[in-house]
Amino acid sequence: MINEEKVILMTKLASYESQRGKKDIAIIHYFRNDYIGFQVLKSTIAATISFLALFGIYVLYHFEELMQDIYKMDLLEFGKDIVILYLCVVGAYGVVSYIVSASRYNRAKKSLKNYYSSLKKLAGMYDK
């Protein structure tokens, strides 16, 4: 005789395993601080590349103005402004990345905890 409760539980577990379970297991293989640090590092590198690309586009777009004013402007002040803007952008991006990756890790941990409790429940059904 087919136990409908077992079939429903097994279907939910299989659905979780095939969709979010793989991602959650990959996340949980890291320690919390290692996962968050790695994600922040990746986002910092991406933010640096994006900032450099956008700064390059800005320089190319305003190239004529920059060349005309290069002897008039204070290059040290201009460089300091660019570095401050870069640090603000990367800092904000890093904070957002930290928050997002911490919430992903906590959500994955909670989901896997529910998954393992459902597996224990299913194992208990087989023991009966």
Phi, psi and omega in degrees: 000137181275129177269113185296324180297320178295318181295317179296315180295318179294324178294317178297317180295318179294323178295317178296317181299321184280338184256275186275341184299320180296317179293317181296319179294321178296324179290316185288344176295342177267155166289157185302309182293326178294316180297312182294317179298319178296318179293321178293320177298314178299317181289328176294318177296317179296320179294323178296314179297317179295318179297316179297320178295314180293324177294321176298318177295318178299315181296317179294323181291321182255027185299317181297315179297318180295319180291326178289324185260007187297327180276341181273328186276156176274106185294327178295317178293319178299316178296320178296319178297320179294317180295319179295317177298318178299313181296323177294315181296311182293322178296314179296318180295322178293320179295315178297318179297321178299314182296315182295314182290327176294319179291324176297317180296315180295321179294319179295319179296317179294317180296318179291328176297316176295321179297313180293325176292325176292324176296320177296321178296318179294319178296323177295325178293325179288332179290333181287000000 
